[in-house]
Amino acid sequence: MKIIAQMMEILEESATFLEAEILFEELFRQKAEECFQECMERLDKKCIQTYKDQGYEMDSVRKRTMQFTFGTVEFSRRRVRKKGEKSLIPLDKFLQLSPRSRNSPLVEMKAAQMASDGVYRKAADAINLLTNFSLSHSAFF
C-alpha cells in the first residue's frame, strides 16, 4: 500500500488528529527504517565488490544496530578477509563507523549540542521525548 493511502486511512480512522499524528510518527519511522535498510544492503553489495576485485573473500555476515535521528535500525553487512591480512567490514569502513558505536554521528552531534548547555540526564530526557529513539545519560560519549 502506498504511503499516501496509508496516511489517508489513518486520518479517516483516527478519533483525533493527535491520535493520527502519533500513528504518522510510527508510520514514518517504519518507512525510514525500511528505506535505510535497503540502502545499506545496496551499499554493502557495492563495497564488497571493490574488495572482491582485490582478492578478498567474504568471511561472514554481521548485524549492526544503530540509533539514528529517525529511529533504531538493524542492518546487515559483510565481513571480508584476505589471506595474511586482517579481516574488515567494507561498509563500516566506507561509512567511517567506529567499532561498537551504537549511535550515528548525527545523534552524537545533537546529543553533544544539547548536553553542552546543561546536564547529560536532562539532555537525554529531551532527546527521548522529542525523537524516535532512546538514549540514556550514560550513553553520552
Order of alpha helices (4+ residues) and beta strands (2+ residues): alpha-alpha-beta-beta-alpha-alpha-alpha
